[in-house]
Amino acid sequence: MLRDTLEFKADITRRLRCAEGHLHGIAMMIERGADCESVVHQTLAVQGALREINRLILRQHLDVCLQEHLQGADVAAREKCLAEVVSLYQLLGAPAPPTRKERV
């Protein structure tokens, strides 16, 4: 598991550095007077890269972190973890799943 975590961190760090470089390139485009359409295309590419980074981090959270937190956890701790996951999904723009009361 430690190796997977190190590989995960290296991958995320690499992706973030690429996005950072891309943002720097966009700033240079603006300084040089690039056309707006080109700038928008480039900013959309960076947003896509960041969305993918968020997806990978959330997947890691669900696959690894959350499972570690839930081992031996009581009902209150499980509910807290579930609320945190729902909150993360909402931050990413996904609708909240129905509550138990809404499902019944």
N, C-alpha and C positions, 0 to 999 in steps of 0.2 A: 504494500500500500504506500509506503514512503516513496518508493521509486515513482509510482504513478503520480503522487503529489508533486514531486520534483519536476517530472515531465510536464505536468499540467501547468505549474507555475512558469516554467520556461516558455511554454507555448503561449500562455496569456501575456507574458512580458514581451515576447517577440511581436505579438499582434498589436499590443499597445504602442510599442516603439514604431511600428510601421504606420499606425494611425497618426502618431505624433509627427512623423516625417511628412506624411501626406498633408496634415494641417499646415505645417511649415511651408510646404509647396504652394498651398492655396493662398497663404498670406503673401507669398512672393508674386503669385499671379495677380493678386489685387494691386500690389505695389507697382507692377509693370503695366497695369491697365487692361488686363485680360477682359474679354467680353463676359457679360453676366451669365449667359447660358453655360459657358465652360465652367465658370466658378460654381454654379448650382450643381452641375453634373459631378464635380469633384467633391463638393460638400455632401451630396447624397451618397457618394461612394464611402466617405468616412463614416457617415451615419450607419450605413449598412455594416461596415466593419465593427462598429461599436455595438450594434444590435447582436451580431454574432458573438462577440466577446461576452455580452450579457447572457446570451443563451447558454454558452459554455459554462460560465460561472454558476448560473442557476442549476444547470444539469449536475455539476460537481456538488453543489450544495445538497441537491436531492439525493444523489447517489452515495455520497460519502459523509458529508458533515451532518446532515439530518439523521441519518441512520445511527451515527455515533451518539448524537444527542438523545435519541429515543431509546437506546438500549437501557432497559431497567427504569425508564421514566414512568412517573405516575400519570394519572389522567390529566391533571392540571398542566403538567409539563408538556404532554402531548398536544393539548389544546393550544398552548402558547406557541409551540412549533408550527402547528397548522395555521394559526393566525399570522405568523411571520411569513410563511410561504404564500398565503393569499395576498398579503400586503406587497410582497415582491412582484407577484403576477400583476397586481393592479398598477404598480409603478411602471411595469413594462407595457401597460396599455391593455392588458387582458381583462375581461370582465370577471368579477368575483363569482365563484361558484355559489350555488344556492346553499343556504344554511340548512341544518337538519329540519328545522320547523318548516321551511319553504318546500322541502322535498316531500314531506308527509302529506 
